[in-house]
Amino acid sequence: MHSHADHIGGNQYLQKRTGCRIYAPGIECSFTRHPILEPISLYGGYPPKDLKHKFLMAQESEAQYLTKLQRLFTEYDLQMNFEQYALVGSTVRSYLVWLKDVGRIEVEFTDNMVCWKAL
C-alpha cells in the first residue's frame, strides 16, 4: 500500500463499518494517520484550502505499523497467494506482475513469502 488519497480514501469508512485493522509500512503509516501530510508534501508547506480535498487528502484512519507482510500473514494464519500479493501494490510490484504476465518471470509463494524467478 501507499498512502495517496486514492489508495487510502476508504480506510476510515471500512474501519467504522467493519472494525478492520489498517496496516501500513514506515512513513506510509504516518501519512495514513495524518492525511494532511500528502498535500503538505506536494505543496512544500501547509497547503491552502484549495489543496485540501478528497483527491489529495483522505479521511484520517487509525493505521498500525507493518514491518513485514510475512509476519502479518503468519500471525493471522493466512495463506499468501497472488491475489493478496497484487493488492499490496507498488510500482515495482506492478512491473513484476507485468513481467509475470508476459512470461519473463515466474512467481512462487513459500512460507508466506513471494519468490520471483527469472525464466
HELIX and SHEET records of a PDB file:
HELIX    1   1 ALA A    5  ILE A    8  1                                   4    
HELIX    2   2 ASN A   11  THR A   18  1                                   8    
HELIX    3   3 GLY A   26  ARG A   33  1                                   8    
HELIX    4   4 LEU A   37  TYR A   43  1                                   7    
HELIX    5   5 LYS A   49  LEU A   51  5                                   3    
HELIX    6   6 LEU A   69  GLU A   75  1                                   7    
HELIX    7   7 PHE A   82  VAL A   88  1                                   7    
HELIX    8   8 THR A   91  ASP A  101  1                                  11    
SHEET    1   A 2 ILE A  22  ALA A  24  0                                        
SHEET    2   A 2 ALA A  63  TYR A  65  1                                        
SHEET    1   B 2 ILE A 105  THR A 110  0                                        
SHEET    2   B 2 MET A 113  ALA A 118 -1                                        
END                                                                             
